[in-house]
């Protein structure tokens, strides 16, 4: 029977590699945040510490419950997430024209962040419950497409294009590894390509289209292109070894907005240079690869799919965030996992890693 693992058993089965890899990323994030906020908004650093402490407790709590319990109520958890997304569109707090948060006083809850994990859980339950096939056709992935498409549409309506994109990329990664037939995959790719034009015309807001156009040709809209240009200047100015800790001029001169949420990598690159950037990428790479290793050793398809989903969540967020900071991708407002400031982001990643720890703890239990 599924059960809660005692703290004593959890201690002996604890995956220290996973924990240390996550702790390294968190430590780099705190170091970076201290540099970004110490001169004018020190309270943000204290808040991030409290969220990390809460995330650590959430990590341990989720790891202690048998993930088969979570699997059984996977669709219920998903439904709760959908209700929260609908509710935030009606009752959420409006910030800069977007309705994404519930105002809970000292804490603002962003349901779209939580929905990343809940979508992974729902997809994992579906794949676990359906028979293993030599190749899934379009008929077999209609339910996963619905499970992924509904939150993507609701999040995009907030509007939050970045988070909607991440949920879509996570879902696509999970579906592709679920033995998808080549013809089915090709058909989905073609359908997606055909959908680009109507989505551009009718689904995107004017400011979102302006960001993409400014990315393609900065001269069309210098005001929109200014923010990513400042980020690229910060990254380039770090050169090989960086300017040194607390020595970043973009931070001191306040030339870079949102430097602790969307653009922390620019802060890091300016102060630690190419060597520091490589160190961050290695830390993320080790974390993602270890999560995939745990998935490979999982005892059922739910555990495997959860690990693949969490690994893809971290990978895609890192790729998109660093891509927009370095000018490879347009700015879409995606946080850097465990490094960006933000309670919802930190708690969501810690929750996801708690699920992975859950799978790791029980991979030899049954």
C-alpha positions as a LaTeX table, in Angstrom:
\begin{tabular}{lrrr}
\hline
Residue & $x$ (\AA) & $y$ (\AA) & $z$ (\AA) \\
\hline
Unk1 & 0.00 & 0.00 & 0.00 \\
Unk2 & 1.20 & 3.55 & $-0.69$ \\
Unk3 & 2.47 & 5.18 & 2.44 \\
Unk4 & 4.42 & 8.09 & 3.85 \\
Unk5 & 8.11 & 7.34 & 4.21 \\
Unk6 & 9.44 & 7.88 & 7.73 \\
Unk7 & 12.08 & 10.56 & 8.15 \\
Unk8 & 14.59 & 7.88 & 9.15 \\
Unk9 & 14.05 & 5.87 & 5.95 \\
Unk10 & 14.00 & 9.05 & 3.88 \\
Unk11 & 17.38 & 10.02 & 5.32 \\
Unk12 & 19.02 & 6.75 & 4.29 \\
Unk13 & 17.48 & 6.77 & 0.81 \\
Unk14 & 18.05 & 10.48 & 0.27 \\
Unk15 & 19.49 & 11.41 & $-3.14$ \\
Unk16 & 22.27 & 13.75 & $-2.10$ \\
Unk17 & 23.47 & 14.36 & $-5.65$ \\
Unk18 & 20.09 & 15.81 & $-6.61$ \\
Unk19 & 20.00 & 17.90 & $-3.42$ \\
Unk20 & 23.53 & 19.24 & $-3.81$ \\
Unk21 & 23.00 & 20.11 & $-7.49$ \\
Unk22 & 19.85 & 22.08 & $-6.60$ \\
Unk23 & 21.62 & 23.71 & $-3.62$ \\
Unk24 & 24.47 & 24.87 & $-5.87$ \\
Unk25 & 22.02 & 26.57 & $-8.25$ \\
Unk26 & 20.21 & 28.17 & $-5.31$ \\
Unk27 & 23.50 & 29.41 & $-3.83$ \\
Unk28 & 24.55 & 30.97 & $-7.15$ \\
Unk29 & 21.14 & 32.64 & $-7.32$ \\
Unk30 & 21.45 & 34.11 & $-3.83$ \\
Unk31 & 24.95 & 35.37 & $-4.55$ \\
Unk32 & 23.70 & 37.00 & $-7.73$ \\
Unk33 & 20.62 & 38.47 & $-6.04$ \\
Unk34 & 22.74 & 39.99 & $-3.27$ \\
Unk35 & 24.79 & 41.82 & $-5.87$ \\
Unk36 & 21.67 & 43.02 & $-7.69$ \\
Unk37 & 19.65 & 44.33 & $-4.74$ \\
Unk38 & 22.02 & 45.10 & $-1.85$ \\
Unk39 & 22.25 & 48.84 & $-2.57$ \\
Unk40 & 18.57 & 49.67 & $-2.93$ \\
Unk41 & 16.15 & 46.76 & $-2.30$ \\
Unk42 & 17.71 & 44.53 & 0.33 \\
Unk43 & 14.25 & 43.36 & 1.46 \\
Unk44 & 14.02 & 41.30 & $-1.74$ \\
Unk45 & 16.99 & 39.23 & $-0.62$ \\
Unk46 & 15.36 & 38.53 & 2.74 \\
Unk47 & 12.11 & 37.56 & 1.00 \\
Unk48 & 13.94 & 35.18 & $-1.32$ \\
Unk49 & 15.60 & 33.52 & 1.66 \\
Unk50 & 12.19 & 32.95 & 3.25 \\
Unk51 & 10.81 & 31.48 & 0.03 \\
Unk52 & 13.78 & 29.15 & $-0.31$ \\
Unk53 & 13.26 & 27.99 & 3.28 \\
Unk54 & 9.59 & 27.37 & 2.49 \\
Unk55 & 10.60 & 25.60 & $-0.71$ \\
Unk56 & 12.95 & 23.31 & 1.23 \\
Unk57 & 10.10 & 22.29 & 3.52 \\
Unk58 & 7.85 & 21.73 & 0.51 \\
Unk59 & 10.61 & 19.67 & $-1.13$ \\
Unk60 & 10.86 & 17.38 & 1.90 \\
Unk61 & 7.09 & 17.12 & 2.32 \\
Unk62 & 6.51 & 16.10 & $-1.29$ \\
Unk63 & 9.43 & 13.66 & $-1.19$ \\
Unk64 & 7.97 & 11.87 & 1.85 \\
Unk65 & 4.67 & 10.88 & 0.21 \\
Unk66 & 4.54 & 7.84 & $-2.04$ \\
Unk67 & 4.19 & 9.26 & $-5.54$ \\
Unk68 & 1.60 & 6.59 & $-6.36$ \\
Unk69 & $-0.79$ & 8.60 & $-4.18$ \\
Unk70 & $-0.02$ & 11.66 & $-6.29$ \\
Unk71 & $-0.56$ & 9.58 & $-9.44$ \\
Unk72 & $-4.02$ & 8.49 & $-8.29$ \\
Unk73 & $-5.20$ & 12.07 & $-7.77$ \\
Unk74 & $-3.28$ & 13.48 & $-10.74$ \\
Unk75 & $-6.38$ & 14.61 & $-12.64$ \\
Unk76 & $-7.87$ & 16.14 & $-9.48$ \\
Unk77 & $-4.72$ & 18.20 & $-8.95$ \\
Unk78 & $-4.80$ & 19.23 & $-12.61$ \\
Unk79 & $-8.45$ & 20.31 & $-12.28$ \\
Unk80 & $-7.58$ & 22.42 & $-9.22$ \\
Unk81 & $-4.88$ & 24.12 & $-11.28$ \\
Unk82 & $-7.34$ & 24.87 & $-14.09$ \\
Unk83 & $-9.80$ & 26.37 & $-11.58$ \\
Unk84 & $-7.03$ & 28.61 & $-10.24$ \\
Unk85 & $-6.15$ & 29.75 & $-13.77$ \\
Unk86 & $-9.78$ & 30.61 & $-14.51$ \\
Unk87 & $-10.14$ & 32.36 & $-11.14$ \\
Unk88 & $-7.04$ & 34.50 & $-11.63$ \\
Unk89 & $-8.44$ & 35.76 & $-14.95$ \\
Unk90 & $-11.48$ & 37.04 & $-13.01$ \\
Unk91 & $-10.13$ & 37.98 & $-9.60$ \\
Unk92 & $-6.38$ & 38.26 & $-10.10$ \\
Unk93 & $-4.28$ & 41.34 & $-9.45$ \\
Unk94 & $-3.44$ & 43.41 & $-12.53$ \\
Unk95 & 0.24 & 44.34 & $-12.88$ \\
Unk96 & 1.50 & 46.10 & $-16.02$ \\
Unk97 & $-1.63$ & 45.09 & $-17.92$ \\
Unk98 & $-1.41$ & 41.39 & $-17.03$ \\
Unk99 & $-3.71$ & 39.53 & $-14.64$ \\
Unk100 & $-1.49$ & 36.71 & $-13.38$ \\
Unk101 & $-1.35$ & 36.87 & $-9.59$ \\
Unk102 & $-3.50$ & 36.37 & $-6.53$ \\
Unk103 & $-2.70$ & 39.05 & $-3.98$ \\
Unk104 & $-2.29$ & 37.21 & $-0.66$ \\
Unk105 & $-0.81$ & 40.14 & 1.21 \\
Unk106 & 2.88 & 39.45 & 1.75 \\
Unk107 & 2.89 & 36.88 & $-1.03$ \\
Unk108 & 1.61 & 36.95 & $-4.62$ \\
Unk109 & 0.65 & 33.50 & $-5.92$ \\
Unk110 & 1.09 & 32.92 & $-9.65$ \\
Unk111 & $-1.02$ & 29.88 & $-10.61$ \\
Unk112 & 0.60 & 29.58 & $-14.03$ \\
Unk113 & 3.91 & 28.62 & $-12.38$ \\
Unk114 & 2.21 & 25.86 & $-10.39$ \\
Unk115 & 0.43 & 24.70 & $-13.55$ \\
Unk116 & 3.76 & 23.64 & $-15.08$ \\
Unk117 & 4.08 & 20.88 & $-12.48$ \\
Unk118 & 0.38 & 19.99 & $-12.47$ \\
Unk119 & 0.44 & 19.55 & $-16.25$ \\
Unk120 & 3.44 & 17.23 & $-15.92$ \\
Unk121 & 1.56 & 15.18 & $-13.30$ \\
Unk122 & $-1.57$ & 14.92 & $-15.47$ \\
Unk123 & 0.41 & 13.88 & $-18.55$ \\
Unk124 & 2.36 & 11.35 & $-16.48$ \\
Unk125 & $-0.87$ & 9.84 & $-15.16$ \\
Unk126 & $-2.31$ & 9.51 & $-18.66$ \\
Unk127 & 0.83 & 7.87 & $-20.04$ \\
Unk128 & 1.03 & 5.58 & $-17.01$ \\
Unk129 & $-2.61$ & 4.51 & $-17.31$ \\
Unk130 & $-2.66$ & 3.85 & $-21.06$ \\
Unk131 & $-1.22$ & 0.65 & $-22.57$ \\
Unk132 & 2.36 & 0.66 & $-23.80$ \\
Unk133 & 2.28 & 1.00 & $-27.58$ \\
Unk134 & 4.84 & 0.52 & $-30.33$ \\
Unk135 & 3.92 & 3.96 & $-31.59$ \\
Unk136 & 1.23 & 6.40 & $-30.56$ \\
Unk137 & $-0.88$ & 7.88 & $-33.34$ \\
Unk138 & $-2.84$ & 11.14 & $-33.32$ \\
Unk139 & $-5.82$ & 9.33 & $-31.82$ \\
Unk140 & $-3.70$ & 8.27 & $-28.86$ \\
Unk141 & $-2.46$ & 11.78 & $-28.08$ \\
Unk142 & $-5.74$ & 13.68 & $-28.27$ \\
Unk143 & $-6.06$ & 13.57 & $-24.47$ \\
Unk144 & $-2.45$ & 14.79 & $-23.89$ \\
Unk145 & $-3.02$ & 17.56 & $-26.43$ \\
Unk146 & $-6.12$ & 18.64 & $-24.49$ \\
Unk147 & $-4.32$ & 18.42 & $-21.13$ \\
Unk148 & $-1.53$ & 20.61 & $-22.49$ \\
Unk149 & $-3.61$ & 22.94 & $-24.67$ \\
Unk150 & $-6.11$ & 24.06 & $-22.03$ \\
Unk151 & $-3.55$ & 25.57 & $-19.60$ \\
Unk152 & $-1.58$ & 27.04 & $-22.52$ \\
Unk153 & $-4.69$ & 28.92 & $-23.70$ \\
Unk154 & $-5.64$ & 30.10 & $-20.20$ \\
Unk155 & $-2.12$ & 31.30 & $-19.41$ \\
Unk156 & $-1.80$ & 33.02 & $-22.78$ \\
Unk157 & $-5.05$ & 34.88 & $-22.02$ \\
Unk158 & $-3.57$ & 36.52 & $-18.89$ \\
Unk159 & $-1.48$ & 37.38 & $-21.03$ \\
Unk160 & 1.72 & 35.48 & $-20.18$ \\
Unk161 & 3.27 & 34.29 & $-23.41$ \\
Unk162 & 6.49 & 33.11 & $-21.77$ \\
Unk163 & 4.88 & 30.70 & $-19.29$ \\
Unk164 & 2.42 & 29.47 & $-21.95$ \\
Unk165 & 5.40 & 28.74 & $-24.19$ \\
Unk166 & 7.19 & 26.81 & $-21.44$ \\
Unk167 & 4.10 & 24.68 & $-20.66$ \\
Unk168 & 3.78 & 23.95 & $-24.38$ \\
Unk169 & 7.47 & 22.97 & $-24.69$ \\
Unk170 & 7.31 & 20.74 & $-21.59$ \\
Unk171 & 4.20 & 19.01 & $-22.91$ \\
Unk172 & 5.70 & 18.55 & $-26.38$ \\
Unk173 & 8.82 & 16.98 & $-24.87$ \\
Unk174 & 6.78 & 14.56 & $-22.76$ \\
Unk175 & 4.52 & 13.56 & $-25.66$ \\
Unk176 & 7.45 & 13.04 & $-28.04$ \\
Unk177 & 9.22 & 10.63 & $-25.69$ \\
Unk178 & 5.99 & 8.64 & $-25.24$ \\
Unk179 & 6.75 & 6.51 & $-28.33$ \\
Unk180 & 5.17 & 8.90 & $-30.81$ \\
Unk181 & 5.10 & 7.63 & $-34.38$ \\
Unk182 & 7.24 & 9.53 & $-36.87$ \\
Unk183 & 4.31 & 10.30 & $-39.16$ \\
Unk184 & 2.26 & 11.62 & $-36.25$ \\
Unk185 & 5.13 & 13.84 & $-35.12$ \\
Unk186 & 5.60 & 15.16 & $-38.66$ \\
Unk187 & 1.88 & 15.93 & $-38.89$ \\
Unk188 & 1.96 & 17.85 & $-35.62$ \\
Unk189 & 4.98 & 19.86 & $-36.79$ \\
Unk190 & 3.26 & 20.75 & $-40.07$ \\
Unk191 & 0.05 & 21.73 & $-38.24$ \\
Unk192 & 2.07 & 23.91 & $-35.88$ \\
Unk193 & 3.81 & 25.64 & $-38.79$ \\
Unk194 & 0.46 & 26.34 & $-40.47$ \\
Unk195 & $-0.90$ & 27.79 & $-37.23$ \\
Unk196 & 1.85 & 30.42 & $-36.93$ \\
Unk197 & 0.18 & 32.97 & $-39.22$ \\
Unk198 & $-3.29$ & 32.97 & $-37.57$ \\
Unk199 & $-1.71$ & 32.91 & $-34.09$ \\
Unk200 & 0.42 & 35.92 & $-35.02$ \\
Unk201 & $-2.57$ & 37.81 & $-36.35$ \\
Unk202 & $-5.25$ & 36.97 & $-33.79$ \\
Unk203 & $-3.66$ & 35.51 & $-30.65$ \\
Unk204 & $-0.77$ & 37.85 & $-29.88$ \\
Unk205 & $-1.18$ & 41.29 & $-28.33$ \\
Unk206 & 0.37 & 44.32 & $-29.99$ \\
Unk207 & 3.21 & 44.58 & $-27.46$ \\
Unk208 & 4.04 & 40.88 & $-27.96$ \\
Unk209 & 4.25 & 41.34 & $-31.72$ \\
Unk210 & 6.39 & 44.45 & $-31.18$ \\
Unk211 & 8.85 & 42.42 & $-29.08$ \\
Unk212 & 9.25 & 39.88 & $-31.86$ \\
Unk213 & 9.61 & 42.57 & $-34.53$ \\
Unk214 & 12.12 & 44.46 & $-32.39$ \\
Unk215 & 14.08 & 41.23 & $-32.01$ \\
Unk216 & 14.19 & 40.77 & $-35.79$ \\
Unk217 & 14.96 & 44.43 & $-36.52$ \\
Unk218 & 15.76 & 46.63 & $-33.47$ \\
Unk219 & 15.56 & 49.79 & $-35.61$ \\
Unk220 & 11.79 & 49.32 & $-36.02$ \\
Unk221 & 11.12 & 49.96 & $-32.33$ \\
Unk222 & 14.17 & 51.25 & $-30.40$ \\
Unk223 & 12.18 & 51.61 & $-27.17$ \\
Unk224 & 11.16 & 47.93 & $-27.16$ \\
Unk225 & 14.66 & 46.83 & $-28.21$ \\
Unk226 & 16.34 & 48.90 & $-25.47$ \\
Unk227 & 15.89 & 46.37 & $-22.66$ \\
Unk228 & 17.39 & 43.33 & $-24.45$ \\
Unk229 & 20.14 & 45.56 & $-25.84$ \\
Unk230 & 21.12 & 46.61 & $-22.31$ \\
Unk231 & 21.16 & 42.94 & $-21.29$ \\
Unk232 & 23.46 & 42.06 & $-24.18$ \\
Unk233 & 25.73 & 45.00 & $-23.29$ \\
Unk234 & 25.99 & 43.65 & $-19.74$ \\
Unk235 & 26.79 & 40.14 & $-20.95$ \\
Unk236 & 29.39 & 41.36 & $-23.42$ \\
Unk237 & 31.07 & 43.70 & $-20.95$ \\
Unk238 & 31.87 & 40.77 & $-18.66$ \\
Unk239 & 34.28 & 39.33 & $-21.24$ \\
Unk240 & 36.26 & 36.28 & $-20.10$ \\
Unk241 & 36.68 & 36.65 & $-16.34$ \\
Unk242 & 34.09 & 39.37 & $-15.57$ \\
Unk243 & 34.37 & 42.66 & $-13.73$ \\
Unk244 & 34.29 & 41.03 & $-10.32$ \\
Unk245 & 31.70 & 40.45 & $-7.62$ \\
Unk246 & 29.72 & 43.65 & $-6.82$ \\
Unk247 & 31.50 & 45.50 & $-9.62$ \\
Unk248 & 28.87 & 45.38 & $-12.37$ \\
Unk249 & 28.30 & 48.86 & $-13.82$ \\
Unk250 & 24.91 & 47.98 & $-15.35$ \\
Unk251 & 23.69 & 47.23 & $-11.85$ \\
Unk252 & 25.25 & 50.29 & $-10.23$ \\
Unk253 & 23.94 & 52.64 & $-12.96$ \\
Unk254 & 20.51 & 50.95 & $-13.01$ \\
Unk255 & 20.68 & 50.61 & $-16.78$ \\
Unk256 & 19.10 & 47.17 & $-16.77$ \\
Unk257 & 15.47 & 46.82 & $-15.62$ \\
Unk258 & 14.05 & 43.57 & $-14.19$ \\
Unk259 & 17.61 & 42.47 & $-13.49$ \\
Unk260 & 16.66 & 40.16 & $-10.61$ \\
Unk261 & 13.61 & 38.54 & $-12.26$ \\
Unk262 & 13.96 & 38.20 & $-16.03$ \\
Unk263 & 17.61 & 39.19 & $-16.46$ \\
Unk264 & 19.68 & 37.77 & $-13.58$ \\
Unk265 & 21.95 & 36.00 & $-16.07$ \\
Unk266 & 23.04 & 39.40 & $-17.40$ \\
Unk267 & 24.06 & 40.42 & $-13.88$ \\
Unk268 & 25.99 & 37.19 & $-13.47$ \\
Unk269 & 27.68 & 37.42 & $-16.89$ \\
Unk270 & 28.83 & 41.00 & $-16.27$ \\
Unk271 & 30.43 & 40.21 & $-12.92$ \\
Unk272 & 31.74 & 36.67 & $-13.55$ \\
Unk273 & 32.33 & 36.68 & $-17.30$ \\
Unk274 & 32.48 & 33.71 & $-19.64$ \\
Unk275 & 34.00 & 31.44 & $-16.99$ \\
Unk276 & 31.14 & 32.17 & $-14.58$ \\
Unk277 & 28.54 & 31.57 & $-17.29$ \\
Unk278 & 30.07 & 28.19 & $-18.09$ \\
Unk279 & 29.95 & 27.31 & $-14.38$ \\
Unk280 & 26.21 & 28.10 & $-14.23$ \\
Unk281 & 25.53 & 26.03 & $-17.35$ \\
Unk282 & 27.49 & 23.10 & $-15.92$ \\
Unk283 & 25.46 & 23.30 & $-12.68$ \\
Unk284 & 22.21 & 23.25 & $-14.64$ \\
Unk285 & 23.48 & 20.50 & $-16.93$ \\
Unk286 & 24.37 & 18.25 & $-14.01$ \\
Unk287 & 20.97 & 18.86 & $-12.41$ \\
Unk288 & 19.05 & 18.04 & $-15.61$ \\
Unk289 & 21.14 & 14.95 & $-16.38$ \\
Unk290 & 20.75 & 13.62 & $-12.84$ \\
Unk291 & 16.97 & 14.07 & $-12.99$ \\
Unk292 & 16.96 & 12.10 & $-16.24$ \\
Unk293 & 19.12 & 9.41 & $-14.62$ \\
Unk294 & 16.57 & 9.07 & $-11.82$ \\
Unk295 & 13.85 & 8.77 & $-14.45$ \\
Unk296 & 15.74 & 6.02 & $-16.23$ \\
Unk297 & 15.86 & 4.04 & $-12.98$ \\
Unk298 & 12.19 & 4.65 & $-12.07$ \\
Unk299 & 9.99 & 1.59 & $-11.63$ \\
Unk300 & 6.94 & 2.78 & $-13.59$ \\
Unk301 & 5.94 & 5.09 & $-16.43$ \\
Unk302 & 4.53 & 7.70 & $-14.08$ \\
Unk303 & 7.90 & 8.13 & $-12.39$ \\
Unk304 & 9.73 & 8.14 & $-15.72$ \\
Unk305 & 7.40 & 10.76 & $-17.21$ \\
Unk306 & 7.55 & 13.00 & $-14.14$ \\
Unk307 & 11.35 & 13.05 & $-14.30$ \\
Unk308 & 11.38 & 13.75 & $-18.04$ \\
Unk309 & 8.83 & 16.55 & $-17.51$ \\
Unk310 & 10.79 & 18.16 & $-14.68$ \\
Unk311 & 14.08 & 17.89 & $-16.58$ \\
Unk312 & 12.46 & 19.48 & $-19.64$ \\
Unk313 & 10.95 & 22.26 & $-17.48$ \\
Unk314 & 14.36 & 23.21 & $-16.15$ \\
Unk315 & 16.06 & 22.82 & $-19.53$ \\
Unk316 & 13.56 & 24.90 & $-21.50$ \\
Unk317 & 13.41 & 27.69 & $-18.91$ \\
Unk318 & 17.20 & 27.95 & $-18.87$ \\
Unk319 & 17.40 & 27.86 & $-22.67$ \\
Unk320 & 14.68 & 30.48 & $-23.21$ \\
Unk321 & 15.86 & 32.81 & $-20.43$ \\
Unk322 & 19.50 & 32.76 & $-21.49$ \\
Unk323 & 18.43 & 32.99 & $-25.12$ \\
Unk324 & 16.48 & 36.20 & $-24.53$ \\
Unk325 & 19.27 & 37.70 & $-22.37$ \\
Unk326 & 21.90 & 37.03 & $-25.04$ \\
Unk327 & 19.72 & 38.24 & $-27.93$ \\
Unk328 & 19.17 & 34.80 & $-29.47$ \\
Unk329 & 15.43 & 34.87 & $-28.66$ \\
Unk330 & 12.88 & 37.67 & $-28.16$ \\
Unk331 & 12.03 & 38.73 & $-24.62$ \\
Unk332 & 9.06 & 36.68 & $-23.35$ \\
Unk333 & 9.37 & 36.96 & $-19.57$ \\
Unk334 & 10.69 & 33.52 & $-18.51$ \\
Unk335 & 12.50 & 33.19 & $-15.18$ \\
Unk336 & 15.82 & 31.42 & $-14.62$ \\
Unk337 & 15.09 & 28.40 & $-12.37$ \\
Unk338 & 16.43 & 28.66 & $-8.80$ \\
Unk339 & 18.30 & 31.87 & $-9.67$ \\
Unk340 & 15.61 & 34.42 & $-10.55$ \\
Unk341 & 13.92 & 36.27 & $-7.70$ \\
Unk342 & 10.32 & 35.22 & $-7.10$ \\
Unk343 & 8.32 & 33.15 & $-4.66$ \\
Unk344 & 6.06 & 31.31 & $-7.11$ \\
Unk345 & 9.01 & 30.41 & $-9.34$ \\
Unk346 & 11.21 & 29.15 & $-6.48$ \\
Unk347 & 8.42 & 27.15 & $-4.83$ \\
Unk348 & 7.37 & 25.57 & $-8.14$ \\
Unk349 & 10.87 & 24.35 & $-8.96$ \\
Unk350 & 11.35 & 23.02 & $-5.41$ \\
Unk351 & 7.99 & 21.25 & $-5.66$ \\
Unk352 & 9.05 & 19.69 & $-8.97$ \\
Unk353 & 12.39 & 18.55 & $-7.53$ \\
Unk354 & 10.53 & 17.12 & $-4.52$ \\
Unk355 & 8.58 & 14.92 & $-6.94$ \\
Unk356 & 11.84 & 13.77 & $-8.51$ \\
Unk357 & 13.26 & 13.00 & $-5.06$ \\
Unk358 & 10.06 & 11.04 & $-4.40$ \\
Unk359 & 10.73 & 8.90 & $-7.46$ \\
Unk360 & 14.39 & 8.48 & $-6.48$ \\
Unk361 & 13.60 & 7.42 & $-2.91$ \\
Unk362 & 11.22 & 4.69 & $-4.11$ \\
Unk363 & 13.00 & 3.40 & $-7.21$ \\
Unk364 & 14.15 & 0.28 & $-5.34$ \\
Unk365 & 11.20 & 0.06 & $-2.93$ \\
Unk366 & 8.81 & $-1.89$ & $-5.17$ \\
\hline
\end{tabular}
